[in-house]
Amino acid sequence: MNSEIKFKSLAELYERILPALKSKTREIHKKGMDYIHEEDIWNYLKNYKWTTSHSLDLGDMVNDIFNVELNELDNFVKSELKNYHREIKQGEI
């Protein structure tokens, strides 16, 4: 019997591991890094860890979330924030 879990989309996978992301985010916030959110952990791991992994399963992903290197994650988020530009939308009200 194959007990492998299959996901139809990345959105479905994200929803499945969201509790782990939320837990890790709470832990990170206790360390004073309130600017890091669940999406940041997801994007960091998706772009830098999981793209090079083969035969990745749900347990591996949750393990990666709980053991993410905080310095690297912090650098990633700060780099992303540098590229974020706030602008005033001047359209009709």
GROMACS elastic network, one bead per residue, 0.5 to 0.9 nm:
[ bonds ]
;  ai    aj funct       b0    kb
    2     5     6  0.86959   500
    4    57     6  0.81323   500
    5    57     6  0.81769   500
    5    58     6  0.78644   500
    6    13     6  0.87761   500
    7    10     6  0.73366   500
    7    11     6  0.88002   500
    7    12     6  0.61709   500
    7    13     6  0.59554   500
    8    11     6  0.83364   500
    8    12     6  0.65710   500
    8    13     6  0.79704   500
    9    12     6  0.52250   500
    9    13     6  0.64756   500
    9    14     6  0.86543   500
   10    14     6  0.59788   500
   10    15     6  0.85708   500
   11    14     6  0.50015   500
   11    15     6  0.62392   500
   11    16     6  0.86549   500
   12    15     6  0.51886   500
   12    16     6  0.63087   500
   12    17     6  0.89406   500
   13    16     6  0.50290   500
   13    17     6  0.64297   500
   13    18     6  0.84972   500
   13    58     6  0.87346   500
   14    17     6  0.53745   500
   14    18     6  0.58363   500
   14    21     6  0.89967   500
   14    42     6  0.79063   500
   15    18     6  0.50544   500
   15    19     6  0.80386   500
   16    19     6  0.74038   500
   16    20     6  0.87774   500
   16    58     6  0.88926   500
   17    20     6  0.55012   500
   17    21     6  0.64566   500
   17    22     6  0.88472   500
   17    58     6  0.79493   500
   17    61     6  0.80767   500
   17    62     6  0.68862   500
   18    22     6  0.60295   500
   18    23     6  0.85055   500
   18    38     6  0.75716   500
   19    22     6  0.51016   500
   19    23     6  0.61538   500
   19    24     6  0.86597   500
   20    23     6  0.50803   500
   20    24     6  0.61902   500
   20    25     6  0.85087   500
   20    62     6  0.63482   500
   20    65     6  0.69072   500
   20    66     6  0.74116   500
   21    24     6  0.52245   500
   21    25     6  0.60656   500
   21    26     6  0.86943   500
   21    37     6  0.84426   500
   21    38     6  0.52661   500
   21    39     6  0.81776   500
   21    41     6  0.70507   500
   21    42     6  0.74824   500
   21    62     6  0.82079   500
   21    65     6  0.65824   500
   21    66     6  0.81269   500
   22    26     6  0.62275   500
   22    27     6  0.86792   500
   22    37     6  0.81406   500
   22    38     6  0.59769   500
   23    26     6  0.52506   500
   23    27     6  0.64267   500
   23    28     6  0.87892   500
   23    38     6  0.89712   500
   23    66     6  0.84323   500
   24    27     6  0.50223   500
   24    28     6  0.61901   500
   24    29     6  0.86171   500
   24    38     6  0.79856   500
   24    41     6  0.85994   500
   24    65     6  0.69546   500
   24    66     6  0.60740   500
   24    67     6  0.89967   500
   25    29     6  0.60771   500
   25    30     6  0.86486   500
   25    33     6  0.89435   500
   25    34     6  0.84804   500
   25    36     6  0.69926   500
   25    37     6  0.60267   500
   25    38     6  0.59985   500
   25    41     6  0.80718   500
   26    29     6  0.50705   500
   26    30     6  0.63444   500
   26    31     6  0.89115   500
   26    34     6  0.88136   500
   26    37     6  0.89651   500
   27    30     6  0.52687   500
   27    31     6  0.68295   500
   28    31     6  0.51859   500
   28    32     6  0.68764   500
   28    33     6  0.58254   500
   28    34     6  0.73187   500
   28    36     6  0.74740   500
   28    37     6  0.89327   500
   28    70     6  0.82608   500
   29    32     6  0.50991   500
   29    35     6  0.79758   500
   29    36     6  0.75083   500
   29    37     6  0.88420   500
   30    33     6  0.73266   500
   30    34     6  0.79956   500
   31    34     6  0.82110   500
   32    35     6  0.86263   500
   33    36     6  0.60157   500
   33    74     6  0.82641   500
   34    37     6  0.76253   500
   35    77     6  0.82216   500
   35    78     6  0.89960   500
   36    39     6  0.82083   500
   36    40     6  0.61485   500
   36    41     6  0.76317   500
   36    73     6  0.85453   500
   36    74     6  0.76312   500
   36    77     6  0.69058   500
   37    40     6  0.52649   500
   37    41     6  0.67724   500
   37    42     6  0.88994   500
   38    41     6  0.53571   500
   38    42     6  0.63071   500
   38    43     6  0.86613   500
   39    42     6  0.50242   500
   39    43     6  0.59599   500
   39    44     6  0.84225   500
   40    43     6  0.51377   500
   40    44     6  0.59825   500
   40    45     6  0.85302   500
   40    73     6  0.78947   500
   40    76     6  0.82797   500
   40    77     6  0.65350   500
   41    44     6  0.52062   500
   41    45     6  0.61599   500
   41    46     6  0.83700   500
   41    65     6  0.72208   500
   41    68     6  0.80794   500
   41    73     6  0.70284   500
   41    77     6  0.87391   500
   42    45     6  0.53886   500
   42    46     6  0.58554   500
   42    47     6  0.84126   500
   42    65     6  0.80642   500
   43    46     6  0.50418   500
   43    47     6  0.58913   500
   43    48     6  0.82688   500
   44    47     6  0.53569   500
   44    48     6  0.58439   500
   44    49     6  0.74967   500
   44    72     6  0.88051   500
   44    73     6  0.65871   500
   44    76     6  0.68440   500
   44    77     6  0.81439   500
   45    48     6  0.53033   500
   45    50     6  0.58640   500
   45    51     6  0.82659   500
   45    61     6  0.86868   500
   45    64     6  0.77215   500
   45    65     6  0.77250   500
   45    68     6  0.80174   500
   45    73     6  0.86582   500
   46    49     6  0.60480   500
   46    50     6  0.50374   500
   46    51     6  0.62173   500
   47    50     6  0.66569   500
   47    51     6  0.60637   500
   47    52     6  0.88979   500
   48    51     6  0.63630   500
   48    52     6  0.75495   500
   49    52     6  0.60640   500
   49    53     6  0.67702   500
   49    64     6  0.84710   500
   50    54     6  0.80577   500
   50    56     6  0.76549   500
   50    61     6  0.80794   500
   51    54     6  0.82445   500
   53    56     6  0.61941   500
   56    59     6  0.82712   500
   56    60     6  0.61770   500
   56    61     6  0.70875   500
   57    60     6  0.53328   500
   57    61     6  0.64381   500
   57    62     6  0.88951   500
   58    61     6  0.51254   500
   58    62     6  0.62858   500
   58    63     6  0.85766   500
   59    62     6  0.51980   500
   59    63     6  0.60890   500
   59    64     6  0.85851   500
   60    63     6  0.50151   500
   60    64     6  0.61313   500
   60    65     6  0.86668   500
   61    64     6  0.50244   500
   61    65     6  0.62746   500
   61    66     6  0.88187   500
   62    65     6  0.50259   500
   62    66     6  0.63676   500
   62    67     6  0.86062   500
   63    66     6  0.52752   500
   63    67     6  0.60892   500
   63    68     6  0.83768   500
   64    67     6  0.50736   500
   64    68     6  0.56128   500
   65    68     6  0.53670   500
   67    70     6  0.85198   500
   68    71     6  0.89076   500
   68    72     6  0.82001   500
   68    73     6  0.72793   500
   69    72     6  0.55360   500
   69    73     6  0.62109   500
   69    74     6  0.86131   500
   70    74     6  0.58487   500
   70    75     6  0.84684   500
   71    74     6  0.50611   500
   71    75     6  0.61883   500
   71    76     6  0.85954   500
   72    75     6  0.51168   500
   72    76     6  0.61506   500
   72    77     6  0.86928   500
   73    76     6  0.50172   500
   73    77     6  0.62024   500
   73    78     6  0.85921   500
   74    77     6  0.52332   500
   74    78     6  0.61354   500
   74    79     6  0.84879   500
   75    78     6  0.51795   500
   75    79     6  0.60119   500
   75    80     6  0.85605   500
   76    79     6  0.51279   500
   76    80     6  0.61981   500
   76    81     6  0.86518   500
   77    80     6  0.50252   500
   77    81     6  0.61067   500
   77    82     6  0.86804   500
   78    81     6  0.50125   500
   78    82     6  0.63272   500
   78    83     6  0.89841   500
   79    82     6  0.52332   500
   79    83     6  0.69230   500
   80    83     6  0.53588   500
   80    84     6  0.66901   500
   81    84     6  0.50337   500
   81    85     6  0.83282   500
   82    85     6  0.79093   500
   90    93     6  0.86547   500
